[in-house]
């Protein structure tokens, strides 16, 4: 019985080339050729192929997200990811998305056919040429980075889109300490900004692609309540010039009567400067 195959690729020449390649082998039958993710969903629901080849770059959707959708919907469906890119992070993303095989479009014919047959026999397993070498490179990179638990926590908060004040409030540390952690993390990752740090961390396997914030999402800032909860911020507020001993935000202003009383005391009595550890003393003569 032939393997029922659906080809999902946005390029007409690629679909034609794969179909001509498959036509020479009797054990594989092409049941659908789809140019977009919407066509692929309809074909999979209607024709029920046993194996699907998916390009990572579709005109209307992300191929790896479509891979995750198909895997969540059917654990028995074989999924082969075809790509023209050579980045290791795509290989790991395909593996995390639930693909059965990962093949480059420049691979030999036998490798492409072997990936399709493997996906049909063992859809829940993953195979890719150079997988062992990619895993070894990622392990070496992780050992070289050697992020501390605190730095991993900062990386997770940066991944959620938090700003430095929000990170300080979430970790109950001062903003200067949070800036130090972020700068140290950037240095280890060889990055100069948040985007570079997240992309490098994703390439090294420290975070997954589906954990990144959605495109266009701005940084999460700390609310006044969160700033009040920060012990460092509370200490700064409690020792402010306004005399805010409760640690609230914004600091309260002293009542206007304080200045009038002090000026009246200077006129009516004698003002004695306080010693260390003592309060100001106002001596008023008894009449």
C-alpha positions, 0 to 999 in steps of 0.5 A: 500500500502506497504512502499518501503524501501531501506537499505544502510549499509556496513555490510552484517549482518546488512542488513540481520538483518534489512531485516529479521525484515522488512519481518515480517511486511506486510506494509513495502517492501524492494526494494533494499539492498545497501552496498555502497553509489554508489549502493545507488545512483543508486538504488534510481534513478532507483527504487525510494524508499519512505524511505531509511535507511542509516548507518553513516559509509559507506565503500566509503562515509560519510553516513550523506553527502549522507543523505544531497545529498538525501535530496537536491535531493528529499524533499519527500524522507524519510531518517532514519539514523541508527548508532551504535554510541551514540554521541550527535553530530551525532544526531545533524549532522543527523538533520542538514543533513535533516534526518527524523529519527535517530535510534541506531542499539541497539534500540528496534524493535518497535522503528526502525519500528516506525522511518521508518513509521514516515519517510514515513508519515512526511519526512520533520520532525525529530524524535529521542529518547532522542532528548529533553534531547540532546537539553537541554544538548546542551543549558546548555553547551552553557550557561556554555561556554558563548562565547562573540561575539568577541570570536565567531568571532575568532572561526569562523576564526579558523574554516576557517583555519586561523592562528593567524597572519591572524586572527589579520589582519582580525579583525584589531587587534595586534597579541598579542591580537589575541593570547589572544582571541585564548587562552581564547577560548581554555580555555573555550572549554577545548582544547589545540589546534585548532582541539580539540577546533573545535571538542568541538565547533561542539559537543556543537552545536556552529558550524556545521560539514559542516562548518569545513575545508576540511581534509589536509587543512593547516592554512591560513596565512596573506600576506604582504599586509594583515600585512600592513593593520593591524594598529598594524603592521603598527605602528610597521613598522613605528617606526622601526629602518629603519625609515619607516614612510610610514608603508610599508612592508618590511621596507625601508632602509635609503639611504647610503648617510645619514651616509656619511653626518653625518660623514662629518658634524662631521668633518666640523662643530659642532654637537649639541645634540637635546633637547626633541621634536627637531631635531638634528642640525648640525652647519656648520661654515661659511668660 
